[in-house]
Amino acid sequence: MEPNWGLKNCCNHDQVVFLITVSVCTVVILALWRTILLRPFKLVTVFLHEASHAIACKLTCGHVEGMQVHADEGGATQTRGGVYWLILPAGYLGSSFWGMLLILASTNLLTARIAAGCFLAALFITLFIAKNWTLRGLCIGFILFLGVIWALQETTKVRILRYIILFIGVMNSLFSVYDIYDDLISRRVHSSDAEKFSEECPCCTGCGWGVIWGLISFLLLCGAMYLGLVILA
């Protein structure tokens, strides 16, 4: 069956549910943005940011010496070797990419299960390279959380695994765009990835790279919405 790239006859029931659910997730996230309830999900986004640095390092033949996620929503990844100008942007852009994949994975129960399984595996592996207890506690907490959600999905009538995956995806996409704006555009953090990247690629300032990365992250979020509608057409 040919994909409905033009989204003709949009929107069917599944597409409407997808749009409403994403909208509800967005409203809830914005409403709870500065509350403690959202803190664990923000820290998960920081984890995916740091994990993206680590993956880029490994893919470019570098060595990951450790990862940290801090309670103040900061983080750090210690690497050695690898291609530095690929490792630096991987944090922000990788986080947006994972958000897009999680949103798309939520459109189907099978892909939501696969996404949950991969996420659990990533959290388990991170336990062995975590350098602080905030990250270790985050990994253990979300392993238990997703494990319970998955068990409820398979053994009861509580069918919320897809919605949890979608929520994490939307949270990750929104936080990534906000983080880029906050760290790189509205205020210049001189130790930020963009400032370091501007030293590697001086054709643009750190703020300029922040704008470029922010646009790419926003386009990935829009792409996730569009592709989600195509999948459900």
N, C-alpha and C positions, 0 to 999 in steps of 0.2 A: 504494500500500500504506500502510495506516494505521500511524503510529508506535506501538510497543508501550510507551506511557507507563507502564503499570502493571508493566512488566517481568515479565509472566506467563511461566511456564515457564523462568525464568532458572535456570541459565545455560548457554548453548550453548558450543561449542568456542571460538569467537572471543571471547566474553565472558570465559571462563575465562582465555584467553591474555592478554587485556587486563588483567584484575585481577592476574594473576601478574606480568606485566611491570611494571606500576605499583608493585607491592609490592617487586619486586627492585630497581627504580630507587630507591625510597625507602630501602631498607636500605643499598644501595651509597652513596647520598648521605650518609646519617647516619654510616656507618662511616668515610667519607673526608672528613667535614666539615672537619676542621682540618688536612688534608694539602694539599700543594702540587698534587696531582693534580686537585683540584677547583677550584683557583684560577681557571683560565680560564673555567669555567662560572659561577662566582660573578661574575666581571667582566662576563660577558655579561648576567647579571641586572641588574647595576648599569647597564649600557648601556641595557637596556630600560626601566629606571626613569627614567633621564635622557631617553631618547627620548620617553617618555610625557609628561614635562613639555614637551618641545619641540613635540610634536603638539598638546597642549592649547593651547599658546601660539599656534600657527599657526591653529588652528581658531577661536580667539577674536580673530583679526586682530592678533596681536602679532608681534614680530620676534625670531627666535632669533639671538643674537649669537655663541654658541659653546657647545660641550659639552666636558666633561672626565670621564674615568674614571681614578681613581687606583689605584696598585698596592696600597694598603691597603684596597681595596674601598669607597672613598668615591667621590663624584662631584659634579659641579656643572653646572648649565645656566644660561647667562646669557641672560635674556630682557628685552625691552623692550615695554611695552604689554601688550595682552591682558587677559583677566579673571583677576585674580590669585587669587581664591578658587576658581577652577576649575583653574588651573595647579598650585597647591600640592598638592592631594590626588591629582592625576593620576599622580604618580610611583609611590607605593605601590599604588594601586588599578589603575593602568594596567599595572603589572608583573604583578599577579595576573591581570588580564584576558588579557594576552598568554600567560601560562602556561596558562590555560584553553583558549585557542584552539589552542595548539600541541598540547596533549593531545588535543583533539578532532580536529585535523588528522591525527594519527598513526594514526587508526582506518582510514584508507584511503590507498592508495598515491598516487592522484591528488591528494588534498588535502595529503598530505605533500610532494609535489613543489611544489605551489603555495606552501605555507608556506615551504619551503626557498628558492624563488625570491624571494618577498617579503622574506625575511630577508636574502638576499644583496644585494638591491637597497637595503635599508635600511642595511646595513653599508657599501656602496659610496658612498651619498649622504653618510653620516656622515663619511667621509674628508675631505670638503670643508669641514665645519664643526667638525671636531675641533680642540681647542686644545692638546692635549698628545700626546706620543708613546706614552703608555700606551694611549690610546684608538685612535690610528692603528695601533699594532702589533696591538691586539686585533682591529680590523676586518680588517686584512690576514691575520692568522692564521686567523680564522674563515672568511673568504672562501676561502682555500686549503683549509681543513679540510672545509667543506661541499662545495666543488667536487670534492675527491677522493672523498668519500663518494658524491656524486651520480654521478660517473663510474663508480665501482665498481658502483653500483646498476644502471646502464644497460648495462654492458659485461661484467660478470662474474656469477658466482653468489653474490656477497657482497651480500645483500639486507638492508641495515641502515639505510637512510635513514629509514624509519618509526620505528625504535627510537631513532635519534639525536634526531629531532624530539620524540619522547615524553620522552626523558631531559631534554632542554633544558626542555620544558614542566613536568615534575615538579620539576626543579631550580628553575625560576623561581617556581613556586607555593610551594614550601617555603621558599625563601630570602626571599620577600616577607613571608610570615607571621612568620618568624624575625626579619627586619629590623625589622618594625613592633614586635614585642615587645621587641627589644634596644634600639632607639633611642627608643621612645616610652613604654614601659610599665615595663620593669625598671630602666631608668635614663633620666633625662630629659636629652636633648641639647638645650640651649637654642637652638641654631641649626637644629633640625630643622624639617621641613615642618609638623608638627603644631603646634609652638609658634608658628610664624609664622601658621598658619591660625587658631589660637585668638585671635590679635590681630585677624584679619579677622572672625571669628565668635566673639565672646567668651561665647556661651551655654554653652560647654564648655571645659575646660582642655585643654592639649596632651595630657596623659595620657588624658583622656576621649576625645578625638578618636582617639588611638592605639588604644584599646579598640574603638571603633566601626569604624575602618578594618581592624583585625585581624579582627574578626568578619566583615566583608564579604569580606576576602581568603580566609578559611577557607571561607565559603559558596561562593565562586567555585571553590575547589578541589573541594569536595563536588559542586557542580553539574557540573564537568567530568567527574567520575567517573560521575555519574548519566547525563548526556547521552551519554557514551561508550558506556555499556551499552545505552542506547536505540538509538543508531546501529547497534550491532552485533547487535541483537536479530533 
